[in-house]
């Protein structure tokens, strides 16, 4: 592991997401933990405490940015340029397709669009944020 001692927390909002989170935690091992279902008022203190939040175009990502936690976000149909948290402590990865940012909620190319967001691109964004601000919240906005 490139970041020893790291714990990854998986948040979820519905039963399908919980099942996926359980699978991720099972496959990834002891360094990944599934959070219990949290109300917004319970999630905010968690988001304040963590060093980084990685997520899609969802409420928890924007809550993390609002409380000052660095973020790495990814976008398919939504435009990262228009909606991603802005600032030195935030990075965004846009789907690598000519039609990304289209605004459609579904299309025939959903799988291709999802797969165009590579693990390598997300990891590069994570290491960029961590590398520039190794102490997370101690960094200027």
N, C-alpha and C positions, 0 to 999 in steps of 0.2 A: 504494500500500500504506500502510495506517495506521501500521504499525510497520516503518519501513525498517530494513534490516540484520538482520531476523529470519530465522532459519533454522528450518524445520519439519522434524522428524525423524519418519518413519513407521515404527513397529514392527509386526511381524507374527508370527504363530505357526503358520500352516499355509499350504499352497500357494494356497488360495483367497484368503486375506488378502494373501499376497505379490503375487498377480496384481492385486488391487485397489490395493495400495500402489504398484505399478509404474505403473498407470494414473493414479493421483492425482499421482505425481511427474512423469509425462510431461505431463499436462494443466496442472499448476500452475506448472511451470517450475523454474528453477535454485534457487529458495529452498526447495524441498522435496526432501528426500533420503530414500531408502529405506535403513533400517538393514539390515545383514546379519542373518541369523538369530543370535540371541544366547541363550546359556544364562542362567539366572537370575543366576549369579555374575558374568556379563559385563554383564548389563543393569543391575544395581544401580549401578555407578559412573556409567553414563550418566544414570540417573534422578537421581543426586545432583548432577550437573553442570548439567542443564537448568534453565531458569527456571520452567517450567510444564509439566504433563502434562494433556492432554485425552484422555479415554477413557471407555469404557463400564464396565460392571460386570465388570472383569477383573483378574487378578492384577497386571499391571504398574501399574495405577492405584493399587492398595492398597500395593504396594511403594514407589511414589513418595511416597505420604502417609507411609509408615513411615519413610522416610529424610529427611523434612522438606521435600519439594518441594511447592509449591502445586499444587492440582489443580482441574480442572473436569470433572465427571463427568455422565453422562447415563444415565437408567434408563427402561425400558419396563415389563416384567413384574415387575422387582424394585423394591421400595420404596426410594426415595432417602432417605426419613425414617429408615428402619431401617438402611440399609447404606452410605450415602455417607460419605466421610471428613468428620469434623467439625472445626470450628475456623475461625478468622478467615481462614485462607489457602486455604479450600476452598469451592467452590460446586458445587451439584448442580442439574440440570435434569431434572424428571420429565416423562414423556410427558403430553401434555395431553388425556387421555381419561378418562372416568368410571371405566373399568375398569383404569387403570394401577396397577401394583403388585399385579396379580392373582396372580402367581406361576406362570402358565402358561408352558411352554417354547415353545408354538406355539398359534396360533388362527387363525380365519378373518380376523381384523382386523389381522394382523401388519403389513402394509404401511401401513395407516392409522395404526397406533400409531407405527411408525418415523417416518412423515412428520409426525406431530404434534410431534416434537422439532425445532423450527425452528433454522436457522442463526442467525437473529437472536437467539434466546434463548441459544444457546451463546456467540455472540460477545459478548453483553451480560455474561454470566458471566465470560468471559475478560477483558474490559476492566475489570470490577469488581475482579477479583483483581489485575490489573496496575496499575490505578489506585490501589488501596489500598496496594499493596506493590510499588512500582516496582523495588526492588532484590531482589525475590524472596526469597531465603533470609535476607536481613538482617532481615526482618520477624519480630516475635514470633509465636509459635504461638497 
